[in-house]
Amino acid sequence: AEGELNHNGDVNLAKKLVKSAYKVGADYIKFQCFTASSFAVPGSSFLPIFEKNELTLDEFQEILEYSRKVGITMISTATDHTGLDMILSMDLPIIKISSTNITNLPLLERISEINKPIYLSTGAATLGEVGNALETLNNETNKDITLFHCSVQYPAQDHILNLRAITTMLAAFPGIPVGYSDHTVGNTAAIVAVSLGATVL
């Protein structure tokens, strides 16, 4: 379940998202760990948005403890190096990499040295960029990687989903499982994605 920034910087709202995700049967709820000043350009319109939605490590720890109490596993996207530090401090079981970071090789190189499963979103990346990311991440330490097809439009319209990219990636990268990150309204796209081979939604 996608918690992401939908907590609006409010720990109590984050807990409501956790409880809702559990009630509808999700196996995991995913948030986004970051420090706005570490990745948003100073003076950009994005900086105040991310600053407003920033949570501290202590606040994430509180959400993590609540998730365990409720009975759902919390995971997180490592948006930047400080976000990755938060994930490691909480010992979250999976590291998610957003499609915006698929060419951020210094971050990928650091993640490659951590022995945790990786969820890698492909977003607007080319097949070559996906291959480069996999080459960077896939070393002797870490072999557990799942690719995620997704659209970078929110909400995504059906005609731009290109769900056959799932079968393309399965063919291009044998042995690497492919999931689908669904930004559409409704569940039709997710059902089709599973029929095409997606193993995680």
Salt bridges, closest charged atoms under 4 A:
GLU2 OE1 - LYS30 NZ 2.93
GLU4 OE1 - LYS30 NZ 3.41
GLU62 OE2 - LYS15 NZ 2.81
ASP85 OD1 - ARG110 NH2 2.31
ASP91 OD1 - LYS116 NZ 2.66
